[in-house]
Amino acid sequence: MGAPQVVAPAGFARALGVGDARRHRSASTAVGVRELAAATGLLGRPHPVRLSARVGGDLVALTPLARAVKNHNGHVPGRTVAATAAVTAVTASVVYAAVSRTRRKTPVDLTAVTTVTRSPDEAYALWKDLERLPDFMVHLDDVHVTGPRTSHWRASAPFGKTVEWDAEITQDVPGQLIAWRSVGSADIDNSGDVRFVPAPGGRGTEIRVSLRYELPGGAVGKAAAGYFGEEPHQQLDDDLRRFKQIAEVGEVVRSEGAPGGKRARGEFPQHPARPLTEDELKEALS
């Protein structure tokens, strides 16, 4: 992929629809050299570290393409769009390769709190019904109770993968606490607890959740999850928001046109809050 950029940088830049100015030729050559260096390293030894470096290079390559798409005054050549889409697809495939080949795992600790207008006993009873957890934890596909303190869990993971594990309840104090941990050869080792604390002033119950698990793919897997809209902290906050709706209203509140379950994840991915871009701000003020 890098050879044409090094041998004929001007022609390659014109083929992308970005012009053959000196800076474009220089950028094309630099990206081509990086492509060839990455290929040499991967052919010699396809180590996850080399794949991670390749991911960084692909993100660098996307930057000038994204600028070219943005700065064409409303007229973007189709070939520029096609090139951007192609590089994005290649980057996604390299990210997947890096994550799936990285044996290291990144420990993740999450905490979140919400308040529901239900008594601790009512909130506890709703959460203890494990097979209803997928109603508000949208990444859970299924929870099947297998015994008085054991259950089997199946969940969706990034890149369309599915993970499964068996879990056992390690602490169970009605109206106060539920704690669990994965057992056996879990795809993702995890543990957590939910505490049900009377809210100040008799205003219901504070739900305090702590989760601990090991994210596959090391730092690359964690970064990839965030990049593709799978940010763990945001997921937990969204799950608790849906739990609050079920506890207080009886169901997750949706408009008639809003899908649920996996379709909602695919069509309306969640992202951490961020400031508006200049274009978004102009559109909001117009």
MINURO-157385 format. One record per residue (C-alpha): y negated, z negated, x negated; residue number from 1. Coordinates in Angstrom, 1 decimal, padded with zeros to 4 digits, m for minus. Example, Ala and Ser with C-alpha at 12.3 -4.5 7.8 and 13.67 -1.06 7.14 Angstrom:
// residues 2
kolpa v: 004.5; w: m007.8; u: m012.3; nr: 1
kolpa v: 001.1; w: m007.1; u: m013.7; nr: 2
END
This chain:
// residues 286
kolpa v: 000.0; w: 000.0; u: 000.0; nr: 1
kolpa v: m002.4; w: m000.7; u: m002.9; nr: 2
kolpa v: m001.8; w: 002.6; u: m004.8; nr: 3
kolpa v: m004.2; w: 004.8; u: m002.7; nr: 4
kolpa v: m006.9; w: 002.3; u: m002.9; nr: 5
kolpa v: m006.8; w: 002.2; u: m006.7; nr: 6
kolpa v: m006.2; w: 006.0; u: m007.3; nr: 7
kolpa v: m008.7; w: 007.3; u: m004.8; nr: 8
kolpa v: m011.0; w: 004.4; u: m003.6; nr: 9
kolpa v: m013.7; w: 006.7; u: m002.2; nr: 10
kolpa v: m011.3; w: 008.8; u: m000.1; nr: 11
kolpa v: m009.5; w: 005.7; u: 001.1; nr: 12
kolpa v: m012.8; w: 004.1; u: 002.2; nr: 13
kolpa v: m013.8; w: 007.2; u: 004.1; nr: 14
kolpa v: m010.3; w: 007.4; u: 005.7; nr: 15
kolpa v: m011.0; w: 003.9; u: 007.1; nr: 16
kolpa v: m014.3; w: 005.0; u: 008.5; nr: 17
kolpa v: m016.4; w: 002.6; u: 006.4; nr: 18
kolpa v: m018.1; w: 005.2; u: 004.1; nr: 19
kolpa v: m017.8; w: 005.7; u: 000.4; nr: 20
kolpa v: m020.8; w: 003.7; u: m000.9; nr: 21
kolpa v: m020.4; w: 002.1; u: m004.3; nr: 22
kolpa v: m019.7; w: m001.4; u: m002.8; nr: 23
kolpa v: m017.1; w: 000.1; u: m000.5; nr: 24
kolpa v: m015.3; w: 001.8; u: m003.4; nr: 25
kolpa v: m015.4; w: m001.4; u: m005.4; nr: 26
kolpa v: m014.0; w: m003.4; u: m002.5; nr: 27
kolpa v: m011.3; w: m000.8; u: m002.0; nr: 28
kolpa v: m010.3; w: m000.9; u: m005.6; nr: 29
kolpa v: m010.3; w: m004.7; u: m005.7; nr: 30
kolpa v: m008.1; w: m005.0; u: m002.7; nr: 31
kolpa v: m005.7; w: m002.3; u: m004.1; nr: 32
kolpa v: m005.3; w: m004.2; u: m007.3; nr: 33
kolpa v: m004.6; w: m007.4; u: m005.4; nr: 34
kolpa v: m002.0; w: m005.6; u: m003.3; nr: 35
kolpa v: m000.2; w: m004.2; u: m006.4; nr: 36
kolpa v: m000.3; w: m007.6; u: m008.1; nr: 37
kolpa v: 001.1; w: m009.3; u: m005.0; nr: 38
kolpa v: 003.9; w: m006.7; u: m004.7; nr: 39
kolpa v: 004.9; w: m007.1; u: m008.3; nr: 40
kolpa v: 005.2; w: m010.9; u: m007.9; nr: 41
kolpa v: 007.1; w: m010.7; u: m004.6; nr: 42
kolpa v: 009.5; w: m008.1; u: m005.9; nr: 43
kolpa v: 010.1; w: m010.3; u: m009.0; nr: 44
kolpa v: 010.6; w: m013.5; u: m007.0; nr: 45
kolpa v: 009.8; w: m013.8; u: m003.3; nr: 46
kolpa v: 008.7; w: m017.4; u: m003.6; nr: 47
kolpa v: 006.8; w: m019.1; u: m000.7; nr: 48
kolpa v: 003.9; w: m019.8; u: m003.0; nr: 49
kolpa v: 003.5; w: m016.0; u: m003.7; nr: 50
kolpa v: 003.7; w: m015.3; u: 000.0; nr: 51
kolpa v: 001.0; w: m017.9; u: 000.6; nr: 52
kolpa v: m001.2; w: m016.2; u: m002.0; nr: 53
kolpa v: m000.5; w: m012.9; u: m000.3; nr: 54
kolpa v: m001.7; w: m014.4; u: 003.0; nr: 55
kolpa v: m005.0; w: m015.4; u: 001.4; nr: 56
kolpa v: m005.4; w: m011.9; u: 000.0; nr: 57
kolpa v: m004.8; w: m010.4; u: 003.4; nr: 58
kolpa v: m007.4; w: m012.6; u: 005.0; nr: 59
kolpa v: m009.9; w: m011.5; u: 002.3; nr: 60
kolpa v: m009.0; w: m007.9; u: 003.1; nr: 61
kolpa v: m009.7; w: m008.5; u: 006.8; nr: 62
kolpa v: m013.2; w: m009.7; u: 006.1; nr: 63
kolpa v: m014.8; w: m006.3; u: 005.1; nr: 64
kolpa v: m012.9; w: m004.6; u: 007.9; nr: 65
kolpa v: m014.2; w: m007.1; u: 010.4; nr: 66
kolpa v: m017.7; w: m006.6; u: 009.1; nr: 67
kolpa v: m017.3; w: m002.8; u: 009.4; nr: 68
kolpa v: m016.2; w: m003.2; u: 013.0; nr: 69
kolpa v: m019.2; w: m005.5; u: 013.8; nr: 70
kolpa v: m021.9; w: m003.5; u: 012.0; nr: 71
kolpa v: m021.4; w: 000.0; u: 013.5; nr: 72
kolpa v: m024.2; w: m000.4; u: 016.1; nr: 73
kolpa v: m021.8; w: m000.2; u: 019.1; nr: 74
kolpa v: m020.0; w: 002.9; u: 017.8; nr: 75
kolpa v: m016.8; w: 001.8; u: 015.9; nr: 76
kolpa v: m014.6; w: 004.6; u: 014.5; nr: 77
kolpa v: m011.1; w: 004.4; u: 016.0; nr: 78
kolpa v: m009.5; w: 004.5; u: 012.6; nr: 79
kolpa v: m011.5; w: 001.4; u: 011.5; nr: 80
kolpa v: m010.2; w: m000.4; u: 014.5; nr: 81
kolpa v: m006.6; w: 000.8; u: 013.8; nr: 82
kolpa v: m006.9; w: m000.3; u: 010.2; nr: 83
kolpa v: m008.1; w: m003.7; u: 011.3; nr: 84
kolpa v: m005.2; w: m004.1; u: 013.7; nr: 85
kolpa v: m002.7; w: m002.9; u: 011.1; nr: 86
kolpa v: m003.9; w: m005.4; u: 008.5; nr: 87
kolpa v: m003.8; w: m008.2; u: 011.1; nr: 88
kolpa v: m000.2; w: m007.3; u: 012.0; nr: 89
kolpa v: 000.8; w: m007.3; u: 008.3; nr: 90
kolpa v: m000.9; w: m010.6; u: 007.8; nr: 91
kolpa v: 000.9; w: m012.2; u: 010.8; nr: 92
kolpa v: 004.3; w: m011.0; u: 009.4; nr: 93
kolpa v: 003.5; w: m012.4; u: 005.9; nr: 94
kolpa v: 002.5; w: m015.7; u: 007.5; nr: 95
kolpa v: 005.8; w: m015.8; u: 009.3; nr: 96
kolpa v: 007.7; w: m015.0; u: 006.1; nr: 97
kolpa v: 005.8; w: m017.8; u: 004.2; nr: 98
kolpa v: 006.4; w: m020.4; u: 006.9; nr: 99
kolpa v: 010.1; w: m019.6; u: 007.4; nr: 100
kolpa v: 010.8; w: m019.7; u: 003.7; nr: 101
kolpa v: 008.9; w: m022.9; u: 002.9; nr: 102
kolpa v: 011.3; w: m025.8; u: 002.8; nr: 103
kolpa v: 008.5; w: m028.4; u: 002.5; nr: 104
kolpa v: 007.4; w: m030.1; u: 005.6; nr: 105
kolpa v: 003.9; w: m031.5; u: 006.4; nr: 106
kolpa v: 003.9; w: m034.9; u: 008.1; nr: 107
kolpa v: 001.5; w: m034.9; u: 011.1; nr: 108
kolpa v: 000.2; w: m038.1; u: 012.8; nr: 109
kolpa v: m001.5; w: m037.7; u: 016.1; nr: 110
kolpa v: m003.2; w: m040.1; u: 018.5; nr: 111
kolpa v: m004.9; w: m039.6; u: 021.8; nr: 112
kolpa v: m006.2; w: m041.7; u: 024.7; nr: 113
kolpa v: m007.0; w: m041.1; u: 028.3; nr: 114
kolpa v: m007.7; w: m043.3; u: 031.3; nr: 115
kolpa v: m006.0; w: m042.8; u: 034.7; nr: 116
kolpa v: m006.9; w: m044.5; u: 038.0; nr: 117
kolpa v: m003.3; w: m045.8; u: 038.4; nr: 118
kolpa v: m001.8; w: m049.2; u: 037.6; nr: 119
kolpa v: 000.2; w: m049.6; u: 034.3; nr: 120
kolpa v: 003.4; w: m049.7; u: 036.3; nr: 121
kolpa v: 002.6; w: m046.5; u: 038.1; nr: 122
kolpa v: 001.6; w: m044.7; u: 034.9; nr: 123
kolpa v: 004.7; w: m046.0; u: 033.1; nr: 124
kolpa v: 007.0; w: m044.8; u: 035.9; nr: 125
kolpa v: 005.5; w: m041.3; u: 035.8; nr: 126
kolpa v: 006.0; w: m041.0; u: 032.1; nr: 127
kolpa v: 009.4; w: m042.6; u: 032.1; nr: 128
kolpa v: 010.6; w: m039.7; u: 034.3; nr: 129
kolpa v: 011.3; w: m037.7; u: 031.2; nr: 130
kolpa v: 012.4; w: m034.5; u: 033.0; nr: 131
kolpa v: 008.9; w: m034.2; u: 034.4; nr: 132
kolpa v: 007.3; w: m034.2; u: 031.0; nr: 133
kolpa v: 007.2; w: m030.3; u: 030.8; nr: 134
kolpa v: 005.0; w: m030.4; u: 033.9; nr: 135
kolpa v: 002.0; w: m031.5; u: 031.7; nr: 136
kolpa v: 003.3; w: m030.9; u: 028.1; nr: 137
kolpa v: 003.2; w: m027.1; u: 028.2; nr: 138
kolpa v: 005.0; w: m026.6; u: 024.9; nr: 139
kolpa v: 008.0; w: m028.4; u: 026.3; nr: 140
kolpa v: 010.5; w: m026.0; u: 027.9; nr: 141
kolpa v: 013.0; w: m028.6; u: 029.1; nr: 142
kolpa v: 014.0; w: m032.2; u: 028.8; nr: 143
kolpa v: 017.4; w: m033.2; u: 030.0; nr: 144
kolpa v: 018.4; w: m036.9; u: 030.2; nr: 145
kolpa v: 021.9; w: m037.3; u: 028.7; nr: 146
kolpa v: 022.2; w: m041.1; u: 029.0; nr: 147
kolpa v: 020.5; w: m044.4; u: 029.7; nr: 148
kolpa v: 018.4; w: m044.1; u: 026.5; nr: 149
kolpa v: 019.1; w: m040.6; u: 025.3; nr: 150
kolpa v: 017.9; w: m037.1; u: 026.1; nr: 151
kolpa v: 017.8; w: m033.5; u: 024.8; nr: 152
kolpa v: 014.5; w: m031.7; u: 024.3; nr: 153
kolpa v: 013.7; w: m028.0; u: 023.9; nr: 154
kolpa v: 010.2; w: m026.8; u: 023.0; nr: 155
kolpa v: 008.3; w: m023.6; u: 022.1; nr: 156
kolpa v: 007.1; w: m023.3; u: 018.5; nr: 157
kolpa v: 004.7; w: m020.8; u: 016.9; nr: 158
kolpa v: 005.8; w: m017.2; u: 016.3; nr: 159
kolpa v: 007.9; w: m017.3; u: 019.5; nr: 160
kolpa v: 010.5; w: m019.6; u: 018.1; nr: 161
kolpa v: 012.3; w: m022.4; u: 020.0; nr: 162
kolpa v: 013.2; w: m025.8; u: 018.6; nr: 163
kolpa v: 015.6; w: m028.4; u: 020.0; nr: 164
kolpa v: 016.5; w: m032.0; u: 019.3; nr: 165
kolpa v: 018.1; w: m035.1; u: 020.7; nr: 166
kolpa v: 016.1; w: m038.2; u: 021.2; nr: 167
kolpa v: 016.7; w: m041.9; u: 021.9; nr: 168
kolpa v: 014.4; w: m044.5; u: 023.4; nr: 169
kolpa v: 013.9; w: m047.2; u: 020.8; nr: 170
kolpa v: 011.7; w: m049.6; u: 022.8; nr: 171
kolpa v: 011.2; w: m049.8; u: 026.6; nr: 172
kolpa v: 009.0; w: m052.4; u: 028.1; nr: 173
kolpa v: 008.3; w: m051.6; u: 031.8; nr: 174
kolpa v: 004.6; w: m051.1; u: 032.5; nr: 175
kolpa v: 003.7; w: m051.5; u: 028.9; nr: 176
kolpa v: 005.5; w: m049.4; u: 026.3; nr: 177
kolpa v: 007.9; w: m046.5; u: 025.7; nr: 178
kolpa v: 008.9; w: m045.6; u: 022.2; nr: 179
kolpa v: 011.3; w: m042.9; u: 021.0; nr: 180
kolpa v: 012.6; w: m041.0; u: 018.0; nr: 181
kolpa v: 014.7; w: m037.9; u: 017.3; nr: 182
kolpa v: 018.2; w: m038.4; u: 016.2; nr: 183
kolpa v: 020.9; w: m036.3; u: 014.5; nr: 184
kolpa v: 020.1; w: m032.8; u: 013.0; nr: 185
kolpa v: 016.8; w: m032.2; u: 014.8; nr: 186
kolpa v: 014.9; w: m029.0; u: 014.2; nr: 187
kolpa v: 011.8; w: m031.1; u: 013.9; nr: 188
kolpa v: 012.1; w: m034.8; u: 013.1; nr: 189
kolpa v: 009.7; w: m036.7; u: 015.3; nr: 190
kolpa v: 008.9; w: m040.1; u: 016.8; nr: 191
kolpa v: 006.2; w: m041.6; u: 019.0; nr: 192
kolpa v: 005.2; w: m044.2; u: 021.5; nr: 193
kolpa v: 003.1; w: m044.5; u: 024.7; nr: 194
kolpa v: 001.3; w: m047.7; u: 025.5; nr: 195
kolpa v: 000.0; w: m048.5; u: 029.0; nr: 196
kolpa v: m003.0; w: m050.9; u: 028.8; nr: 197
kolpa v: m005.0; w: m052.1; u: 031.7; nr: 198
kolpa v: m008.5; w: m050.5; u: 031.5; nr: 199
kolpa v: m011.5; w: m052.8; u: 031.3; nr: 200
kolpa v: m013.0; w: m053.8; u: 034.7; nr: 201
kolpa v: m009.8; w: m053.0; u: 036.6; nr: 202
kolpa v: m010.5; w: m049.2; u: 036.4; nr: 203
kolpa v: m006.9; w: m048.2; u: 036.0; nr: 204
kolpa v: m004.8; w: m047.7; u: 032.9; nr: 205
kolpa v: m005.5; w: m046.5; u: 029.4; nr: 206
kolpa v: m002.7; w: m044.2; u: 028.1; nr: 207
kolpa v: m002.5; w: m044.5; u: 024.3; nr: 208
kolpa v: m000.2; w: m042.0; u: 022.7; nr: 209
kolpa v: 000.9; w: m041.8; u: 019.1; nr: 210
kolpa v: 003.1; w: m039.0; u: 017.8; nr: 211
kolpa v: 004.6; w: m038.5; u: 014.4; nr: 212
kolpa v: 006.5; w: m035.4; u: 013.3; nr: 213
kolpa v: 007.1; w: m033.1; u: 010.3; nr: 214
kolpa v: 005.7; w: m029.6; u: 010.7; nr: 215
kolpa v: 007.9; w: m026.9; u: 009.1; nr: 216
kolpa v: 006.4; w: m024.6; u: 006.6; nr: 217
kolpa v: 004.3; w: m027.1; u: 004.7; nr: 218
kolpa v: 000.6; w: m026.6; u: 004.5; nr: 219
kolpa v: 001.0; w: m022.9; u: 005.3; nr: 220
kolpa v: 002.7; w: m023.7; u: 008.6; nr: 221
kolpa v: 000.0; w: m026.2; u: 009.5; nr: 222
kolpa v: m002.8; w: m023.7; u: 008.7; nr: 223
kolpa v: m001.0; w: m020.9; u: 010.5; nr: 224
kolpa v: m000.5; w: m023.0; u: 013.6; nr: 225
kolpa v: m004.2; w: m023.7; u: 013.8; nr: 226
kolpa v: m005.1; w: m020.1; u: 013.2; nr: 227
kolpa v: m002.9; w: m018.9; u: 016.0; nr: 228
kolpa v: m004.3; w: m021.4; u: 018.5; nr: 229
kolpa v: m001.6; w: m024.0; u: 018.1; nr: 230
kolpa v: m003.8; w: m026.8; u: 016.8; nr: 231
kolpa v: m001.7; w: m030.1; u: 017.3; nr: 232
kolpa v: m004.6; w: m032.5; u: 018.1; nr: 233
kolpa v: m005.9; w: m030.1; u: 020.7; nr: 234
kolpa v: m002.5; w: m029.7; u: 022.2; nr: 235
kolpa v: m002.1; w: m033.5; u: 022.7; nr: 236
kolpa v: m005.6; w: m033.8; u: 024.2; nr: 237
kolpa v: m004.8; w: m031.0; u: 026.6; nr: 238
kolpa v: m001.4; w: m032.6; u: 027.5; nr: 239
kolpa v: m003.1; w: m035.9; u: 028.4; nr: 240
kolpa v: m005.7; w: m034.2; u: 030.4; nr: 241
kolpa v: m002.9; w: m032.6; u: 032.5; nr: 242
kolpa v: m001.1; w: m035.9; u: 032.8; nr: 243
kolpa v: m004.3; w: m037.5; u: 034.2; nr: 244
kolpa v: m004.4; w: m034.7; u: 036.8; nr: 245
kolpa v: m000.8; w: m035.2; u: 037.8; nr: 246
kolpa v: m001.2; w: m039.0; u: 038.0; nr: 247
kolpa v: m004.4; w: m038.9; u: 040.1; nr: 248
kolpa v: m004.0; w: m035.7; u: 042.1; nr: 249
kolpa v: m000.3; w: m035.1; u: 042.1; nr: 250
kolpa v: m000.4; w: m031.7; u: 040.3; nr: 251
kolpa v: m002.2; w: m029.9; u: 037.5; nr: 252
kolpa v: m005.4; w: m028.5; u: 039.1; nr: 253
kolpa v: m005.6; w: m024.7; u: 038.7; nr: 254
kolpa v: m007.6; w: m021.9; u: 040.4; nr: 255
kolpa v: m005.6; w: m019.4; u: 042.5; nr: 256
kolpa v: m005.7; w: m016.8; u: 039.8; nr: 257
kolpa v: m004.8; w: m019.1; u: 036.9; nr: 258
kolpa v: m001.2; w: m018.9; u: 035.7; nr: 259
kolpa v: 000.9; w: m021.8; u: 034.7; nr: 260
kolpa v: 003.5; w: m022.7; u: 032.0; nr: 261
kolpa v: 004.1; w: m020.2; u: 029.2; nr: 262
kolpa v: 001.8; w: m017.5; u: 030.9; nr: 263
kolpa v: m001.1; w: m020.0; u: 030.7; nr: 264
kolpa v: m000.4; w: m020.5; u: 027.0; nr: 265
kolpa v: m000.3; w: m016.8; u: 026.3; nr: 266
kolpa v: m003.3; w: m015.8; u: 028.4; nr: 267
kolpa v: m005.5; w: m018.8; u: 027.9; nr: 268
kolpa v: m004.7; w: m020.2; u: 024.4; nr: 269
kolpa v: m006.5; w: m023.5; u: 023.6; nr: 270
kolpa v: m008.7; w: m023.9; u: 020.6; nr: 271
kolpa v: m010.7; w: m026.8; u: 019.1; nr: 272
kolpa v: m014.3; w: m027.0; u: 020.2; nr: 273
kolpa v: m016.7; w: m025.1; u: 018.0; nr: 274
kolpa v: m020.4; w: m024.0; u: 018.1; nr: 275
kolpa v: m021.2; w: m020.7; u: 019.8; nr: 276
kolpa v: m021.5; w: m017.7; u: 017.6; nr: 277
kolpa v: m024.8; w: m015.8; u: 017.5; nr: 278
kolpa v: m023.5; w: m013.1; u: 019.8; nr: 279
kolpa v: m022.1; w: m015.7; u: 022.3; nr: 280
kolpa v: m025.4; w: m017.6; u: 022.2; nr: 281
kolpa v: m027.3; w: m014.4; u: 023.0; nr: 282
kolpa v: m025.0; w: m013.6; u: 025.8; nr: 283
kolpa v: m025.3; w: m017.1; u: 027.3; nr: 284
kolpa v: m029.1; w: m016.9; u: 027.1; nr: 285
kolpa v: m029.4; w: m013.4; u: 028.5; nr: 286
END
